[in-house]
Amino acid sequence: MSPRAVVVGPPGSGKSTVGPLLAEALGVVFRDTDDDIVARTGRSISDIFAEDGEPAFRVLEAEAVATALAEHEGVLSLGGGAPLTPSTRALLAEHTVVFLNVGLAAGVQRAGLSTARPLLAGVNPRATFKTLLDARLPVYREVATVEIDTDTRTPAEVVAATTAALAGVPELQE
């Protein structure tokens, strides 16, 4: 069992919006590992970050990703930082990964710099977002099977570009 597509990208790239639309277009079920963590712990992601810290959250996240990769056959969306964990990157090497890329301006606008995004909270969220993008971009590209630019596209256009790109992935043609 393997997801049809695993969606990764930074905050504001469209994972939560595009993921369900992509699943619908592919005729499969959508699943989000952040939702799995919230359901398992009964706590919000921001509460876990605030009360337990990022390292504790990353452990929960790696477990949720491993479980979902093993049991989900539809479209799977990962939290923005999930690919940073080496064990997760290793697992992703065996899957079709869609990297939704977003630039600084569009990402900041879409993410809204809200407190619901714990890594963007702080004195200068725009600078924090830039640092996050700079650090994560090579990791996203490392795990990606396909990369889709989302800056100037609507969610429907992102889905169309993604389905077209996935149609060219040989292992999905079997």
C-alpha positions as CSV (number, residue, x, y, z in Angstrom):
1,M,0.0,0.0,0.0
2,S,1.3,3.4,-0.9
3,P,-0.2,6.9,-1.2
4,R,-1.0,8.0,-4.8
5,A,0.8,11.3,-4.0
6,V,2.5,12.8,-0.9
7,V,2.2,16.6,-0.8
8,V,4.9,18.7,0.8
9,G,5.8,22.4,1.0
10,P,6.2,25.3,3.2
11,P,3.4,27.1,5.0
12,G,1.2,28.9,2.5
13,S,2.1,26.7,-0.4
14,G,-1.4,25.3,-0.5
15,K,-1.1,21.8,1.0
16,S,-4.3,22.0,2.9
17,T,-6.3,23.6,0.0
18,V,-4.8,21.7,-2.9
19,G,-4.5,18.3,-1.2
20,P,-8.2,17.7,-1.0
21,L,-8.8,19.0,-4.5
22,L,-6.0,16.8,-5.9
23,A,-7.5,13.8,-4.1
24,E,-10.9,14.6,-5.6
25,A,-9.4,14.9,-9.1
26,L,-7.6,11.6,-8.7
27,G,-10.7,9.9,-7.2
28,V,-9.0,9.0,-3.9
29,V,-9.2,10.0,-0.3
30,F,-7.3,12.9,1.3
31,R,-5.4,12.6,4.6
32,D,-3.3,15.2,6.5
33,T,-0.7,14.0,9.0
34,D,-1.2,17.2,11.1
35,D,-4.9,16.2,11.5
36,D,-3.7,12.7,12.5
37,I,-1.5,14.3,15.2
38,V,-4.3,16.5,16.5
39,A,-6.7,13.5,16.6
40,R,-4.1,11.3,18.4
41,T,-3.1,13.8,21.0
42,G,-6.3,15.8,21.4
43,R,-4.2,18.9,21.2
44,S,-3.5,21.6,18.5
45,I,-0.2,21.7,16.8
46,S,0.5,25.1,18.3
47,D,-0.3,23.8,21.8
48,I,2.1,20.9,21.3
49,F,4.8,23.3,20.2
50,A,4.2,25.7,23.1
51,E,3.9,23.0,25.8
52,D,6.3,20.3,24.7
53,G,8.6,22.0,22.2
54,E,9.4,21.4,18.6
55,P,11.6,18.3,19.2
56,A,8.7,16.5,20.9
57,F,6.4,17.6,18.1
58,R,8.8,16.3,15.4
59,V,8.8,12.8,17.1
60,L,5.0,12.7,17.0
61,E,5.1,13.9,13.4
62,A,7.7,11.3,12.2
63,E,5.5,8.6,13.8
64,A,2.3,10.0,12.1
65,V,4.1,10.2,8.7
66,A,5.4,6.6,8.9
67,T,2.0,5.3,9.8
68,A,0.2,7.2,7.1
69,L,2.7,6.3,4.4
70,A,2.2,2.6,5.3
71,E,-1.6,2.6,5.4
72,H,-2.9,5.4,3.2
73,E,-3.5,5.0,-0.6
74,G,-4.9,8.4,-1.5
75,V,-3.3,11.9,-1.3
76,L,-1.3,12.5,1.8
77,S,-0.3,16.0,3.0
78,L,2.6,16.4,5.4
79,G,3.3,19.3,7.7
80,G,5.8,21.8,6.3
81,G,8.7,20.6,8.5
82,A,8.1,16.8,8.2
83,P,10.7,16.3,5.4
84,L,13.4,17.8,7.7
85,T,13.4,14.6,9.8
86,P,16.0,12.1,8.3
87,S,13.8,9.1,8.8
88,T,10.9,10.8,7.0
89,R,13.1,11.7,4.1
90,A,14.3,8.1,3.8
91,L,10.7,6.9,3.7
92,L,9.7,9.5,1.2
93,A,12.3,8.2,-1.2
94,E,9.9,5.3,-1.9
95,H,6.9,7.5,-2.7
96,T,5.7,9.9,-5.3
97,V,6.2,13.4,-3.7
98,V,4.6,16.6,-5.0
99,F,6.5,19.7,-3.8
100,L,4.2,22.7,-3.8
101,N,6.7,25.6,-4.1
102,V,5.8,29.1,-3.0
103,G,7.9,32.2,-2.9
104,L,8.3,34.6,0.0
105,A,5.7,37.2,-0.9
106,A,3.0,34.7,-1.8
107,G,3.8,32.5,1.2
108,V,3.7,35.3,3.7
109,Q,0.4,36.6,2.2
110,R,-1.2,33.1,2.3
111,A,0.1,32.0,5.6
112,G,-1.1,35.2,7.2
113,L,1.6,34.9,9.8
114,S,-1.0,33.7,12.3
115,T,-0.3,32.2,15.7
116,A,-1.7,28.9,14.4
117,R,1.7,28.5,12.7
118,P,4.1,28.2,15.6
119,L,7.3,28.5,13.6
120,L,6.2,31.9,12.2
121,A,5.3,33.4,15.6
122,G,7.7,36.0,16.8
123,V,9.1,39.5,16.4
124,N,9.7,39.4,12.7
125,P,7.6,36.7,11.1
126,R,8.5,37.8,7.5
127,A,12.2,37.3,8.2
128,T,11.4,34.0,10.0
129,F,9.5,32.8,6.9
130,K,12.4,33.7,4.7
131,T,14.8,31.8,6.9
132,L,12.4,28.8,6.9
133,L,12.2,28.9,3.1
134,D,15.9,29.2,2.6
135,A,16.6,26.2,4.9
136,R,13.8,24.0,3.6
137,L,13.9,24.5,-0.1
138,P,16.9,22.1,-0.7
139,V,15.1,19.4,1.4
140,Y,11.8,19.8,-0.4
141,R,13.7,19.5,-3.7
142,E,15.6,16.5,-2.5
143,V,12.4,14.5,-1.7
144,A,10.3,15.8,-4.7
145,T,9.3,13.7,-7.6
146,V,7.6,16.7,-9.1
147,E,7.7,20.4,-8.2
148,I,4.8,22.7,-8.8
149,D,5.1,26.5,-8.6
150,T,2.0,27.9,-6.8
151,D,2.8,31.6,-6.7
152,T,0.6,32.8,-9.5
153,R,-1.8,29.9,-9.8
154,T,-5.3,29.3,-8.3
155,P,-5.8,26.1,-6.4
156,A,-7.6,24.6,-9.5
157,E,-4.6,25.6,-11.7
158,V,-2.2,23.9,-9.2
159,V,-4.3,20.8,-9.3
160,A,-4.3,20.8,-13.1
161,A,-0.5,21.3,-13.2
162,T,0.0,18.6,-10.6
163,T,-2.2,16.0,-12.3
164,A,-0.4,16.7,-15.6
165,A,3.0,16.3,-13.9
166,L,1.9,13.1,-12.2
167,A,0.7,11.7,-15.6
168,G,4.4,11.8,-16.6
169,V,5.7,9.9,-13.6
170,P,6.5,6.4,-14.9
171,E,5.8,4.4,-11.7
172,L,2.3,5.8,-11.7
173,Q,1.6,4.4,-15.2
174,E,1.6,0.8,-14.0
